[in-house]
Amino acid sequence: MRNCVEREGGRSIEGAPHIPLAELAERPDEVPAEGRLVVHCASGHRSSIAASLLRHGGRSEVYDLLRGYAARESAA
């Protein structure tokens, strides 16, 4: 759920689809339909919203990367 500026800055997870939160409702076919799904953003705020929307839409195995991509980078 990262925005374009964040992604262009080189901060992304390899192989992760890029669907900004503002475009999620317009691009549902790009979200994998089955299996575990982890959503992430820079701080965890937008990904929390996205995870909630996906769960509300019927996805059961949706997880939010807590504290966002920044926390993942600092843990590495």
Phi and psi in degrees as a GROMACS rama.xvg file:
@    title "Ramachandran Plot"
@    xaxis  label "Phi"
@    yaxis  label "Psi"
@TYPE xy
-74.5561  146.49  ARG-2
-82.9182  170.484  ASN-3
-63.3682  -38.1282  CYS-4
-62.0325  -43.7254  VAL-5
-62.6874  -44.8667  GLU-6
-65.5692  -40.8788  ARG-7
-65.1679  -24.9436  GLU-8
-76.2553  4.60496  GLY-9
85.2656  7.48027  GLY-10
-98.669  96.6982  ARG-11
-155.287  166.392  SER-12
-103.302  124.176  ILE-13
-53.4843  130.865  GLU-14
84.6458  -5.94389  GLY-15
-78.9843  130.521  ALA-16
-63.8003  150.763  PRO-17
-110.435  105.988  HIS-18
-132.66  102.628  ILE-19
-58.9518  147.974  PRO-20
-52.7601  -41.5914  LEU-21
-63.2403  -18.6539  ALA-22
-106.915  -1.3567  GLU-23
-57.4167  -45.0916  LEU-24
-66.5558  -26.8667  ALA-25
-87.3748  -13.2163  GLU-26
-128.042  43.4538  ARG-27
-63.7154  -27.6117  PRO-28
-69.6546  -14.4485  ASP-29
-87.2437  -8.76436  GLU-30
-88.1347  125.513  VAL-31
-53.1453  135.632  PRO-32
-80.3962  -22.6012  ALA-33
-134.141  164.17  GLU-34
84.7245  -179.552  GLY-35
-72.6986  143.068  ARG-36
-133.52  122.388  LEU-37
-110.349  124.061  VAL-38
-104.662  147.789  VAL-39
-147.576  156.099  HIS-40
-146.284  -167.843  CYS-41
-69.555  -44.9317  ALA-42
-113.583  -15.6629  SER-43
104.336  -11.3998  GLY-44
-71.5395  -55.5846  HIS-45
-65.1771  -36.7368  ARG-46
-67.6191  -31.674  SER-47
-63.4226  -42.521  SER-48
-64.7586  -44.7656  ILE-49
-62.1989  -43.1519  ALA-50
-60.8414  -41.6828  ALA-51
-62.548  -44.5021  SER-52
-62.8643  -42.0673  LEU-53
-65.8717  -40.9868  LEU-54
-63.6205  -43.2897  ARG-55
-61.5285  -30.5167  HIS-56
-81.8696  1.56886  GLY-57
111.763  -5.04847  GLY-58
-75.7561  134.305  ARG-59
-101.461  -32.5316  SER-60
-103.698  67.8628  GLU-61
-114.943  129.014  VAL-62
-126.244  148.35  TYR-63
-109.688  129.15  ASP-64
-71.4014  102.437  LEU-65
-57.2134  136.938  LEU-66
61.956  9.91089  ARG-67
74.7853  -171.584  GLY-68
-64.3204  -32.9654  TYR-69
-60.2511  -39.7712  ALA-70
-67.8973  -35.5542  ALA-71
-64.4407  -42.4083  ARG-72
-64.439  -41.3941  GLU-73
-71.773  -23.57  SER-74
-80.4915  -18.8276  ALA-75
